Amino acid sequence: MTDAVNPGDDGRDERLRKVAEEFERQRAQGRQKPTLWERLEGPGRGPRPALTHQQIAAAAVEIADAEGLGAVSMRHLAERLGVATMSLYRYVTGKDEIYELMLDAVMAEIALPEGGWREVADAYARQFRAVSLRHPWTIQAFTRVPMALSPNSVALTEQALTSVDGLDIDVDTMMAVFGAVSAFARGAVFSEVAQREVLRRKGWESEDDVRLAYLPWVRWMLESGRYPVLSRYIVEGSNEDDADWQFEFGLTCVLDGISARLGI
């Protein structure tokens, strides 16, 4: 069996048991409220609601796509939906649950293939990048809902883990495989989104505008002679503006590294 990335923790079961007991105690006392997804799957009570959570998510995504995540307020969302602001609180407890709905909606745009772990991991990284570039606010939203334990996100995780199940590696390593791929994809797309935001905020139309703006700094750096290798890259490099090439290279390195490390 392949060596585990992390050794087992003998005290884990006991800690989980105590956490579960504390959770149940707090719920019995009314201090733990049902999650958004528990409420959605629970039996409906009262009159039929005027809106669906899918409609709320779609409207919020439209606002964020056009104006950024900061524009998604309860008031603005209510105006878009044609309802009173307070009526939204029948569906969500606040903006964080709106963000959960939004992230779940865009994660539904990712459709993983049925295949081996590498095919699934490759598809996830590429599609996550595509989704994030279509909806650049997702990078910020993940900082508000870091776990993103929504149905579509959990379904993607389940499918990813299924693709590596049965390869004679422990569950911690199975999760670490896709954690590494996800970390790469998020980091790569964060850089792309940040660069696009700089261009938008500065009013620059292309990378040529960026080079022109930073030309005095680049000239100083080159003439200083202090950074010979970086200077060589600036002069000779041909892929510095090719985000597709950089993503392809990085993803291949990650997948090759996982394969070599685990023998899968």
N, C-alpha and C positions, 0 to 999 in steps of 0.2 A: 504493500500500500504506500502511496506517495506520502512523504512526511507532511504533517499538518503545518500550516502557517503559524498558528497559535496553539500552544498546548492546552489541553482541557483544564477547566477550572473546577476543582472539587467542590467549591462552595457555591457554584452558580445555582444549582437546583434549590438550595436553601434560601438564597437571596430572592430568587423568583417567587418562591412560595410566600415569603414575607411580603413582597410587593403586592402579590395577588390578594393576600389577606387584608392588607391595608387598603387596597382599592375597594374591596367589597365592604369594608367597615365604613369608609367614607361615603360610598354610594348609599348604604343603608341609612346614613345620617343626612342624606340629601346634599352632600358636599361634592359628589361626583355626578355631573350631569351626563346624559346620553350624548354621544358624539353626533355630529351632523349626519353621518352615514347611518347610524343606528336609528335616528329619527326618521330618515327617509324610507328605511326598510320596515319601520314599525307600522302598525295598523293606523290608518287615517281616522281622525275623529272630527266631528263638526261638519260644517258645510264644505262643499267642494271648493278648493282654493282657486282664486282667479288666475294665478300664475303657476308655472311649473319651475322647478329648480333648473331645468335645462334652458328655459327662456331667460332666467336671471343670468345664468352663466354666459349664454350667447351674447346678451346685451353688454355684460361687463367686458367680455373679450373684445367686442367691437369698439368700446370706448378706449380700452387700453391699447389696442392696435393703432388707433387714430391719434390718441392724445397722451399715451403713457400711463403707467400704473397709478401715478399720483392723481390722475383725473377720475379714478374710480372711487367716488364717494357715494354714500347712501343717497344723498340728495340728487346727484347727477344721474345715478342709476335709476332712481325712481322716476325722474323726468323722462329718461329714455323709454322706460316701460309704461309710462302714462298712469302711474299710481302715486298715492301719497307716500311720502318718505317713511312714515311710521309703519305703513302696511308691510314694508319689507321685513320688519322684525318678526312677522309671523312665520317667515321662512328661514331666516338666519339670525344669529345672535350679534353679528357685527361684520366688519370688513374682513377679518381673518377668515371667516367662513365663506365670504365671497371669493377670496383668493383660492380657497380650497376647491370651490366649484369651478373656477377658471382653470386652474392647473389640471383638474381632472378632465375638463373638456378638451384641452389641447393635447393631453397625453393620449386621448382617444384617437388622435391623428397618427399615432405610431402603430404600425401593424407588423409584428415580427413574423418571420417565416417559420415553418416547421422544419427544423434541421438540426445540425450539430451545433456545438457551443460556439464555434468560431463564426459560423454563418449568422447565428443569432446575435452574437456580440457585435459583429461588424454592422449588421442591419440596425441594431439599436443605436450605436454611436452615430451613424450617418443620419438616421431619421431624427434623433434627438437634436443634432446640429440643425437640420432643416427646420424643425419645429421652432427652435429657439431663434433662428434668423427670421422666420415669419412672424414670430411673436416675441420680440426682444425683451419685453417686460417680464418674461418668465424668469429670467436670471434674478431680478429683484424680488419677484414674488416668492421664490424658493427661500429667500432669507427670512420671509415672514411665516412661511409654512415649511420649515426645514425637513420634516419627516415625510410630508405629502403622502399620508397613508389613505389615499382615496382608492375607490374601486379600480379605476383604470391603471393607476400606478402600481397597485398591488398585483393586478393581473399580469402586468409586464414583468414584474419581479418573479412571479410564479413561473411564467413561461421561460424566462431566462434561466432560472435554477433548474427547471425540468430538463433543459438542453444539456446540462452538465451533470445531471444526476446519473448515477450508474457508472461513472468513470473512475471509481475507486479512490475518490478523494473525500475528505470529511466535509461536513456542512459549513464549517467556518471558512474553509478554503473555497468551497463553491461560491459562497457569498462574496469573498474577497476577489474572486475572478471578475465578477461583474461590477464590484465596487471600483476596481482599478480602471475598467473600461469607462464607467460612468464618470469617474473623476477626470479622466483625460478629456472626454467629450465636453464636460461642463467647463473645464479650464480653457480648452481651445475656443469654444464658442463665446465664452466671456470676453476673451481678447478681441474677437471679431466684432461683437456687439459694442464693446467700449470704443473701438476704433471708428465704427460707424457713427457712434454718438458724438465723438470729437468732431468728425467732419460736419455733421449736422449742426452742432452748436457753433462752430467757427464759420459756417457758411462755405466750407470748402466743397468742391464738386468731385475731386478725384485725388488719388495719391500724389499726382504731380503738384497739386496745390499744397499738400503736406510737405513735400520735398522743398518747394520754393520757400515756404514759411520757415523751415528749419535749416535752410542753406547756411546762414551765418554760423550757427552752432556746429554744423557738420564741417564747414571750412576750418573753424577754430580747432576742432578735434583732430582733423587730418594734419593740420600744420603743426600741432603741438608735438607730434611724434611719440606721445605717451601710450598710444593704444594701437600698436602695429597690426595685431591680428584682427581687431574689430575694423580698423581702417581698410584692411584687405577685403573683408566681407562687404563693406559699403561700396568699394570700388568694383569688386569682381562678382559679387552676388547677383544672381539672376532670378531668384524666387522669393525675394523679400516681400513682394506685394501679392504673391500668389497664395491666398489662404487655402485654396483647394489642395495645392501641392503640399503645403505644410501639414494640413489635416491628414491627408493620405499617408504621408511619411510617418507622422506620429502614431497614427492608429495601427499601421503595419508593425511598427516597433513594439507597441504595447501587446498586440496579439502574438507576435513572434516570441516575445519575452515570456508571456504566460505559457505558451506551448512548450518552450524550452525548459522553463522552470519546473513544470508539472509533468512533462512527458505526455501531453494529451494533444 
